[in-house]
Amino acid sequence: MSQNPVFNKVSLNDEMKKRKLNEKLSLTQRTIYMDLEYINETLGIKTRPKPEHWKEVVRICALEFDNELGKEISKLDIMVKPRIYCEKLTEDEWTFFTQLSGLSKKSILAGQTFENAFGTLNEFIDGKQVLIMSGDLEVIEFNAKICGMSIPKLNFIKLKQILVEIDKSTYSDLCSCDLHKIVGLKSLDVIPKDEQNINFQENVHNALFNARSMAWFIFKMCHAST
């Protein structure tokens, strides 16, 4: 994860940004922060997927977080077996994706069906407020469609959309994995102590870490004292 000079532009003393963020989010005490890993049809050419491209979920991560106490309550981490791409990927594409995500081919192919994984996610959410960074709602809906599932309407809050409305120059190019940095936190600051001895790879896309990065960013911006 490369360093970016915008990390130094966000001040926790910027009361106007904090007020706007609080107003737009209308935070509840406990929020679910969610992020996904998915395989897409542009994987072989190593470009970011466009909305019309297929995206099959391989990992769902969600974090229940107490926004007032700054405390992780519980987590969900599910591997999902893709029903279309697992038979189509070349070994080079598997190698690229495993390097990108840190996930093994074996763990992905041993994952749950999307139907079962979504059911578990829906139970975990249990009506709570859900924050995502940007496009994960559309990915969930697409996977439900290709599975022939009917799912309830999902009212996920897209955090990046709100951040860009507040300060486009700072947030337009940031990913969820960077958010903790711009409020002065290091990677280990957002990982529970009992997990810090696990081999954490900072140069891969890690959905659980990204959910934690979002949660701690929100806590520092909206509730931490200045």
C-alpha positions, 0 to 999 in steps of 0.5 A, a space after each residue: 500500500 503506497 504512501 500518499 501525501 493526502 494522508 497529512 491533509 486531514 486534521 482531527 481538529 477540522 470541526 467542519 468536516 467532522 460535523 458534516 460527516 456526522 450529519 451525513 452518516 447519522 451514525 447509530 451506536 453500533 454499525 456493521 462495516 463490510 468489505 468483499 473480495 471478488 473475482 472479475 472478468 478483467 482479472 487476466 488483464 489486471 485492470 479495475 473492473 467496470 460496472 458492467 463486468 462480472 464480479 463473483 464474490 470469494 470472501 465476505 467480511 463484516 465487522 460489528 463496531 461500537 462507534 461510541 466506545 471505539 470497540 470491535 464487538 464481533 466479526 464475520 469472515 466467510 470464504 465463498 466458492 465462485 460458481 462461474 469463474 472457478 472453472 475458467 481461470 488460468 493458473 496465471 490468473 489464479 496466481 495473480 489473484 492469490 498474490 493480490 488478495 493473499 487468499 489461496 486457491 484451495 481456500 476459495 474452492 473450499 468456500 460456501 455457496 453464495 446463497 449460504 454465505 449471504 444468509 449468514 451475512 444477513 443474520 449477522 447484520 440483523 437490521 443494523 446500519 451497514 457501511 461500505 466503501 463504494 461498490 460492494 452493494 452492486 456486487 452483492 446484488 449481481 451475485 444474488 442475480 446469477 444465483 437466482 436469489 431473491 434478497 431483501 432491499 439492502 440499504 448500505 451507506 456508501 462511505 466514499 460517496 459521502 467523503 467525496 462530497 465533503 472533500 473531493 481533493 482529499 478522498 477521491 483517490 483513497 481506498 478503504 485500506 488507506 483510511 486509518 492512515 489519514 487519521 494518524 493510525 498505523 496498521 497494527 492500531 486497527 488490528 485486535 491484539 490477539 490477532 497481531 501475531 498472525 502474519 499480516 500482509 500489508 501489501 495485499 487486499 484484505 477485506 477484514 482489514 479494510 472493514 477495520 480501517 473504515 471503522 477506526 477512521 469513522 471513530 477517530 473522525 466522529 467520536 474521538 476527542 480533538 
